[in-house]
Amino acid sequence: MNIYEYISIGAYMALMIGIGIYSYRKSSNNSEDFLIGGRKMGAAVTALSAGAADMSGWLLMGVPGAMYFTGLSSAWIAIGLTTGCLLNYIFVAPRLRIYTEVAQNAITLPVFFENRFKDKSRLLRIVSSILILVFFTLYTSAGMVSGGKLFESAFGMDYMTGLWMTSLVVVLYTFLGGFLAVSLTDFVQGTIMVLALVIVPIVAISEIGGVGETFSIINDKGDKYLDLFKGTTTISILSLMAWGLGYCGQPHILVRFMAIDKPSDLAKARNIGITWMIFTVGGALLVGLVGIAYLMKYDQTTMFSFDHSKTEAETIFIYFSRVLFHPLIGGFLLSAILAAVMSTISSQLLVTSSSLTEDIYKAFIKKNATPKQLLTASRLSVLIVAIIAVLLSLTPKDSILNLVGNAWAGFGSAFGPVIVFSLFWKKTSWQGALAGMLTGGIVVLAWVYTNHNYKDWYEIIPGFISSVLVIYVVSLMTQKPNQEIDKEFDEMKEILKKN
């Protein structure tokens, strides 16, 4: 690792810790501020925070690598994700922001489910909390593993050193500043990511000799690289597009909508968020595509190697950062990968700790806890979850990482349909919501871990569809008139009209 890269990475980490200290001084002494920022987030912070929390290291490594390896047909996942994100902003975000406040000011999804459906059995809260605790602890662990492996592969450092550096910085600023720190660091990280993914392809195209020359070289390699439909199948396209279904069920993204200052600000956040996503995802795709032309023109040996290794292809962004830029700027660009990893870890860490505090400690252990006690519990929860995640990361196993790899589909299928039904159909019953939640999660796991002939279909498709059907059928069988639900639902709709 070059001395200039050390300087850039060190400056980046110092900035993250500085934001944590600033947020600690700004936060008040209650768990609502720590876990959801007191619902005071602005549109720009909300948008970039949601985007950075969503896009992990795969954006700067996995997407360019897939694009380099298979060409434009890899863009279907980007189309699906962008479409899903846009629909989530339009239909889910405004209703969720309003309804979570109307439903007794719920600040976590499990609390919202319980309050929205008037579930006196508390099963909805328990089941959703367990899902969040288990899957997000594993998710957090996988992010820490990614940080360790990033330092190992990009900077030539020991895996354990990289793991501890990543974990300590993220845990420190999350522990100190809670949601405000996570949101502000996500904002900075999102800015770094978009700058890096705009700068790298522009400079690379300029080095090659312009857009025309770049695409001419790519076309010489094979026409499939510039064709959306070559090298893929209908099932593959539908499966990649189906990634967009997952957005309405991701707790670490949905909590951003719940925390925005005013529902009317969501339109501005949507414009910023979708613009950010188009530039980042589009830039990531371009990095991989332009990489084909650059390596064919200037580095035949590396190009040949990349053709035979998907793992190597995923380092194309790192390659460009080092060959096209001064090491100081290259270090800044490499910090974008670390930013992508850290932003996701901190968001998942905070959502998991909020579930531990609000959905378990406050609900079942100390119902009359004071604001100060809840704040202490929130910070201790961050440490507990982080310690477990780090322990899992010490000896990463494929079984854990494979499970986490399917968590997007799991959350999308278990929570997504419940969120949509809770916001759009007031006759949804708590029994229907619970049955749909369990069905979605179980179908995803069964699809992944049992042998069958339909593995080409992304598991969120059967999981989401089955959950929707179960919620609808069970709700029809169990729904009962509830004036309190009717009143809150109608109040949500009235506020929505005004905004």
Summary of the structure (lengths in Angstrom):
residues: 499
radius of gyration: 22.5
end to end distance: 51.5
largest distance: 70.9
contacts: 1901
relative contact order: 0.18
helix: 84%
strand: 0%
